[in-house]
Amino acid sequence: MTSFNDLGLSQPLLNALTAGKYTQPTPIQAQAIPPVLAGRDLLGIAQTGTGKTAAFALPILQRLVDTRHRPAPKTCRALILSPTRELAAQIADKFRTYGREMGLSITTVFGGVGMHPQIQTLGRGVDILVATPGRLIDHMDRRTLSLANVETVVLDEADQMLDLGFVHAIRKISAALPKQRQSLFFSATMPASIGQLAAGFLREPIRVEVTPAATTVERIDQSVIFVEADRKRALLAEIMLDPAMERTLVFTRTKHGADRVARHLENSKVPAAAIHGNKSQSQRERALADFKAGRIRVLVATDIAARGIDVTGVSHVVNFELPNVPESYVHRIGRTARAGKDGAAISFCAQDERGLLRDIERVTRQRIATSDRRSDEALAAASAVANQNDRQDSREQPRSHGHRNEGQRQGQRPNGSRNGGGHRSEGQRHEGPRHEAQDGQRQDRPQQAHKPGGRPFHKKKPGGHNGGGRGFGGGQNRSQARAG
Ligand code: AMP
């Protein structure tokens, strides 16, 4: 089996890997590091959680040290483009960790924070710049940064870049890069649009593909709870009574939904915070830091905000609402079971989300087991407490009529036997951008696993049911939630 010693990495990097308890390279690291060290372009098909950051960061650090020279003012030697601020900050942190013995300068440039300190830092010249596209272009336009000296460029999470509408920004950035350069391109999926972008960006690339979706999903204990939309918050508060849910990432479809869920949890005495595009950078950072440090047990996030978030030890992912696009389900649940750990994913499915559930089961080629975890009595008790607190919460929005009865309804079974039609669902309310970003146009499908370990279930024949389409109209919306 390949070890880090076989990859041609220098001693300072090996020391950092040992200190970080990385004993063995992940498949993408084993395959990507040698050619990238040799200066080749790379097309990496891999998602977050596969170790792709180290796959590009380690050889970039080494190459910069091997050809060390002082970067000219207002230039950088390596440029890493990230779709979101959180991911940019995390990539920079990894560069700092891996390169801690190397004395290279590393900085981030993204929106939501002041321009001036960035201008000053860039003015001195930096070795490694991690940036979101919008803010990078601001600096290019102001001539506070030139890309003329970039030796290596990384485009990370290219599919997400396109989802976020960064395609023109990427083209503009590409045009400003020198022709002689090394280019690395990473995407979790490879539809035709991404293939075209990659073709224009790369020269004779090595192609490395890992299929984490299958391996990751296999290790995740997945279950679904059928519940009416307006009972979901109470249900969440109830399942959070389980101390095993140590560090839980909850996904909602909208930003407002994320806020409402976080408030409800707080009212139910479950420390929680929401993270999404309407939060300030400092709020996002604080929420993430609190979550990582265990000061809050629940982080409620939209898909975009959660993308790229790397928190080890996420014990559970809860899909408060099912995503419109089945691939997002795989991305979401991949937040748990990271770096070789196991995890659990619980999906709440309302009546009008059953088509989405069928789509997910079809794409992942597996039947998601129905959960047996909740009792209606406990749910009713938790609902009553939370309801009481909700009413006292002056911050809460005027609520729907349906909520009045939350916790009072009886006999709603979690196993899908009740018929829950007629209630207005969170996913149906139009209170802001309905989706932060969903891509209904992806053409590829992640290769999928079969049964996650754990509960038994009846396997469906792939394609045996077609799901009746996407419940909310296919999610063609592009995001308004730009990062940079
Ligand atoms: P990434 O896909 O780059 O976001 O990495 C996912 C997680 O795996 C991060 O927490 C990394 O620190 C961790 N990781 C990356 N490479 C390794 C490795 N070779 N051994 C153990 N953990 C790793």
Residues whose N, C-alpha, C, O or C-beta is under 5 A from the ligand:
A	BS01	AMP	K21 Y22 T23 Q24 P25 T26 Q47 T48 G49 T50 G51 K52 T53 A54 D310 A339
